[in-house]
Amino acid sequence: MRDPRDIIIRPILTEKSVRLQREANAYVFEVAKDANKPEIKKAIEDLFKVKVLKVNVINVKGKPKRRFRVMGRTRSFKKAIVFLKEGDSIPLFEGA
């Protein structure tokens, strides 16, 4: 079994993720590309001592970008939306 810190890379704080946090008690994280839903659920429960109800996973493709005449792409990553039990919260997001 992998270390939970190898699965959860960083939290994603955007307007939409903060709204999800308030309205649906859901938190958004960038996760390892090869992580699956059960691994993500276990990693969140181990790291933050909360009860996870559901995990949604999205593969975000890099967008094409252009700098002068050179075409490139932003990086691709995997994003997980984690829904917690009512009353649980992750203190990492409370100070944001």
Backbone as numpy.savetxt, mean C-alpha at the origin, in Angstrom:
# Nx Ny Nz CAx CAy CAz Cx Cy Cz
9.36 -18.01 5.29 8.52 -16.82 5.29 9.40 -15.58 5.29
9.04 -14.63 4.49 9.81 -13.40 4.38 9.52 -12.46 5.54
10.45 -11.55 5.76 10.29 -10.53 6.77 9.20 -9.54 6.32
8.29 -9.13 7.21 7.23 -8.19 6.81 7.76 -6.88 6.24
8.94 -6.46 6.69 9.50 -5.20 6.19 10.02 -5.34 4.76
10.19 -6.57 4.28 10.56 -6.78 2.88 9.33 -6.76 1.98
8.16 -6.99 2.54 6.92 -7.01 1.77 6.32 -5.60 1.68
6.23 -4.89 2.81 5.68 -3.54 2.85 6.81 -2.56 2.60
6.76 -1.85 1.48 7.85 -0.94 1.12 7.64 0.44 1.73
6.47 1.04 1.49 6.21 2.37 2.05 4.72 2.66 2.01
4.25 3.58 2.87 2.86 4.01 2.78 2.70 5.00 1.63
1.51 5.05 1.06 1.21 6.00 0.00 0.21 7.01 0.57
0.62 8.27 0.61 -0.23 9.32 1.16 -0.62 10.28 0.04
-1.84 10.13 -0.44 -2.41 11.02 -1.43 -3.76 11.49 -0.91
-4.40 12.40 -1.61 -5.72 12.85 -1.19 -6.71 11.70 -1.16
-6.64 10.84 -2.16 -7.57 9.72 -2.23 -7.31 8.71 -1.10
-6.04 8.45 -0.79 -5.74 7.48 0.27 -6.15 8.01 1.65
-6.02 9.32 1.86 -6.45 9.90 3.14 -7.97 9.84 3.26
-8.67 10.08 2.15 -10.13 9.97 2.16 -10.57 8.53 2.44
-9.89 7.56 1.83 -10.18 6.14 2.10 -9.96 5.81 3.57
-8.92 6.38 4.14 -8.61 6.14 5.55 -9.75 6.63 6.44
-10.25 7.82 6.15 -11.32 8.39 6.98 -12.67 7.69 6.77
-13.01 7.42 5.51 -14.34 6.92 5.20 -14.47 5.40 5.32
-13.43 4.64 4.96 -13.55 3.18 4.90 -12.58 2.45 5.80
-11.81 3.19 6.61 -10.78 2.60 7.48 -9.84 1.72 6.65
-9.40 2.29 5.50 -8.51 1.58 4.57 -7.21 2.35 4.44
-6.11 1.63 4.36 -4.78 2.23 4.26 -4.11 1.72 3.00
-3.29 2.57 2.37 -2.69 2.25 1.08 -1.17 2.15 1.26
-0.59 1.06 0.73 0.84 0.83 0.83 1.39 0.43 -0.53
2.66 0.77 -0.76 3.40 0.18 -1.87 4.00 -1.10 -1.34
3.85 -2.20 -2.09 4.32 -3.51 -1.63 5.25 -4.11 -2.66
5.94 -5.18 -2.28 6.84 -5.88 -3.18 6.05 -6.44 -4.37
6.66 -6.42 -5.55 5.96 -6.86 -6.75 5.56 -8.33 -6.72
6.31 -9.15 -5.99 6.00 -10.57 -5.95 5.17 -10.97 -4.72
4.69 -10.01 -3.95 3.88 -10.30 -2.76 2.45 -10.62 -3.17
1.83 -11.57 -2.47 0.43 -11.89 -2.72 -0.44 -11.43 -1.54
-1.76 -11.56 -1.68 -2.67 -11.04 -0.67 -2.47 -11.63 0.72
-2.33 -12.95 0.87 -2.10 -13.49 2.22 -0.80 -12.99 2.87
0.25 -12.85 2.07 1.51 -12.32 2.60 1.36 -10.87 3.06
0.65 -10.07 2.28 0.44 -8.66 2.62 -0.38 -8.57 3.90
-1.44 -9.37 3.99 -2.29 -9.37 5.19 -1.49 -9.73 6.43
-0.70 -10.78 6.37 0.10 -11.21 7.52 1.15 -10.16 7.89
1.77 -9.53 6.88 2.78 -8.51 7.15 2.19 -7.31 7.86
1.02 -6.85 7.44 0.36 -5.70 8.08 -0.03 -6.05 9.50
-0.60 -7.25 9.69 -1.01 -7.66 11.04 0.19 -7.78 11.97
1.32 -8.29 11.47 2.51 -8.45 12.30 3.16 -7.11 12.63
3.26 -6.22 11.63 3.94 -4.95 11.84 3.15 -3.99 12.73
1.84 -3.90 12.53 1.05 -2.86 13.19 0.09 -3.39 14.24
0.03 -4.70 14.45 -0.83 -5.32 15.48 -2.29 -4.89 15.30
-2.82 -5.05 14.08 -4.21 -4.75 13.76 -4.84 -5.96 13.09
-6.16 -5.96 12.95 -6.90 -7.04 12.29 -7.29 -6.59 10.89
-6.79 -7.29 9.87 -7.07 -6.95 8.47 -8.28 -7.75 8.01
-9.27 -7.04 7.44 -10.47 -7.70 6.92 -10.30 -8.10 5.46
-9.70 -7.22 4.66 -9.64 -7.45 3.22 -8.44 -6.72 2.64
-7.87 -7.29 1.58 -6.75 -6.66 0.87 -7.08 -6.61 -0.61
-6.98 -5.42 -1.21 -7.09 -5.26 -2.66 -5.71 -4.92 -3.19
-5.34 -5.51 -4.33 -4.01 -5.32 -4.90 -4.15 -4.77 -6.31
-3.31 -3.77 -6.63 -3.33 -3.14 -7.95 -1.90 -3.07 -8.47
-1.69 -3.52 -9.71 -0.40 -3.33 -10.38 -0.47 -2.02 -11.14
0.35 -1.05 -10.75 0.35 0.27 -11.36 1.45 0.29 -12.42
1.06 0.51 -13.67 2.03 0.57 -14.76 2.67 1.95 -14.81
3.93 1.98 -15.22 4.63 3.25 -15.37 4.05 4.05 -16.53
4.03 5.36 -16.36 3.49 6.23 -17.40 4.61 6.67 -18.34
4.30 6.82 -19.63 5.33 7.32 -20.54 5.60 8.80 -20.26
6.86 9.16 -20.21 7.28 10.54 -19.98 8.31 10.91 -21.03
8.39 12.18 -21.33 9.33 12.64 -22.34 10.16 13.77 -21.76
11.45 13.67 -21.97 12.36 14.74 -21.58 13.14 15.12 -22.83
12.83 16.29 -23.35 13.36 16.76 -24.63 13.00 15.74 -25.71
13.96 15.12 -26.36 13.65 14.16 -27.42 13.68 12.72 -26.92
14.01 12.51 -25.68 14.19 11.16 -25.15 12.89 10.70 -24.48
12.39 9.56 -24.92 11.19 8.99 -24.30 11.61 8.01 -23.20
10.88 8.00 -22.13 11.15 7.08 -21.03 9.86 6.73 -20.33
9.95 6.05 -19.21 8.77 5.67 -18.44 9.07 5.86 -16.97
8.02 6.17 -16.21 8.16 6.15 -14.76 8.14 4.70 -14.33
8.53 4.43 -13.10 8.64 3.04 -12.67 7.26 2.44 -12.38
7.14 1.15 -12.56 5.94 0.40 -12.23 6.06 -0.11 -10.80
4.91 -0.27 -10.12 4.93 -0.79 -8.76 3.61 -1.45 -8.44
3.56 -2.15 -7.31 2.34 -2.81 -6.86 1.83 -2.06 -5.64
0.52 -1.81 -5.63 -0.12 -1.05 -4.56 -1.15 -1.94 -3.88
-1.22 -1.87 -2.55 -2.19 -2.65 -1.78 -3.07 -1.71 -0.97
-4.38 -1.91 -1.05 -5.33 -1.20 -0.21 -5.79 -2.19 0.85
-5.53 -1.85 2.12 -5.76 -2.76 3.23 -6.92 -2.22 4.07
-7.99 -3.00 4.20 -9.16 -2.62 4.99 -9.03 -3.23 6.38
-9.16 -2.38 7.41 -9.00 -2.84 8.79 -10.35 -2.98 9.49
-10.32 -3.74 10.59 -11.50 -3.91 11.43 -11.89 -2.56 12.04
-13.17 -2.36 12.23 -13.67 -1.12 12.82 -13.03 -0.90 14.19
-12.50 0.29 14.40 -11.85 0.61 15.67 -10.34 0.49 15.63
-9.79 -0.29 14.68 -8.33 -0.40 14.55 -7.82 0.75 13.69
-6.59 1.16 13.96 -5.96 2.19 13.12 -4.46 1.96 13.15
-3.78 2.58 12.21 -2.33 2.48 12.12 -1.77 3.85 12.55
-1.01 3.90 13.65 -0.55 5.20 14.17 0.40 5.93 13.22
1.02 5.23 12.31 1.92 5.85 11.33 1.20 6.93 10.53
-0.08 6.74 10.25 -0.86 7.67 9.44 -1.48 8.79 10.27
-1.58 8.63 11.57 -2.27 9.60 12.40 -1.55 10.95 12.46
-0.22 10.94 12.33 0.52 12.18 12.37 0.61 12.89 11.04
0.04 12.30 9.99 0.14 12.88 8.64 -0.78 14.04 8.44
